[in-house]
C-alpha cells in the first residue's frame, strides 16, 4: 500500500490530463449515477486478519499496529453512487484508533477526485450493490464481493455485543486515516470523520461471505471463502455525490495534535474538487487506465 500512496500524485496528474484523451486512448468507461433506489444502505462485516505480518506491511509506517488488528469490509449504496472498501484498524501517534483504507472502488468521478487528493485509494469500477450483497467487477471477474444472507433467527446477545462493539470502533464516523500526496515528498496525515453517530432506522443481522481476488496484494489478509457475521444497515438521510456527508470533520495531524479545518475550508475543498471532476467529465468520454 505504501507504493500506492507514492503513485497518487501521478494518478491525479493523469486524471486531470484525461481531458485531452479520446476513447481510442483510454478504456471506455464513464462514471454513472444510480437511479431507482433512493435508500442509503451498506453491508459490512468485521474479520480478523489471517496474516498479521501482511497487515503490518500494508499499514504505512506512520501508523501503529492496534492491540487487536481488525478488518472491515463494506459495500454501500449512496443513492447517486456505489462504493466498496477494505479498511484496517490502525493507531495514530496520539494513541487514537481509526481506519486506514486499503482499497475503495466506486462508481462516481466526484468522490474519486476528492478522495485521490486526500490519499484514499479510490478507483472507478463496475459495481453492483443491493440488499443481497455488493460486487466489484473487472473484466467480468469479481474483484471483491460481499454476499449477505439474513439470519433466520436472532443472533445471541453475546454475538450482537461482539459485532456492535467492534462495529462502533470501525464505523466511518470514528475516522478514516489518509496519507495525502504532497509536493515536497513529506508525510502528511488526514482524518475524516464525524463527532456524532449516524441514526440508522433499521439494521438486519446476517452472515456475509467475502470474495476477494487472489491477485490483489491484500488478498492474504482474508482466507478464501470466509463467512462471518455482518449487518445490513439502512440510513434514512441520503448522501449526495460530493464525496462528503453532512457533519463530517476534516482534520490534519500536526505535531501530534488533530487540527480541525473550518466548515468553510472543508466545503471549499469539496466544491473545488467537484468542479474539477465535472470539467473532467465534460472534456473526456473515458478515464486513463492508471486511475483504476
ABEGO torsion letter per residue (X at the ends): XAAAAAAAAAAAAAAAAAAABBAAABBBBBBBBBBGBABBBBBBBBBBBABAAAAAAABBAABBBBABBBBBBBBBBAGABBBBBBBBBBBBAAGBBBBBBABBBBABAAAAAAAAAAGBBBBBBBBBBBAAEBBBBBGGBBABBBBBBBBABBBBAAAAAAAAAAAAAABAAAEBBBBBBBAAGBBBBBBBBBABBBBBABBBBBBBBBBBBAABAAAAABBBGBBBBBBBBBBABBBBAAGBBBGBBBBBBBGGBBBBBBAAAAAAAAAAAAAAAAAAAAABABBBAAAX
